[in-house]
Amino acid sequence: MTAPVKGPASYFPSIEQKYGRPIAQWQELIHASPLGKHMELVSWLKTEHGLGHGHANALVAHTLAEGRGR
């Protein structure tokens, strides 16, 4: 039996369903952005791509954590 997904990744199924893009595409956008700070990226996703705060925050937190090797 697989353990339930926790943390920011638990939002991923609903993000993909609501916004119609796979998580990998959102992560590519985050990596390609000239912005580097967490809240700058969250605000950018909200204003430029229409994401809700929780979804944007989850994507940024997970993507930046992966870049740091957790």
Secondary structure as GFF3:
##gff-version 3
##sequence-region A 1 70
A	DSSP	three_ten_helix	7	11	.	.	.	ID=ss1
A	DSSP	alpha_helix	12	19	.	.	.	ID=ss2
A	DSSP	alpha_helix	23	32	.	.	.	ID=ss3
A	DSSP	alpha_helix	38	49	.	.	.	ID=ss4
A	DSSP	alpha_helix	53	67	.	.	.	ID=ss5
###
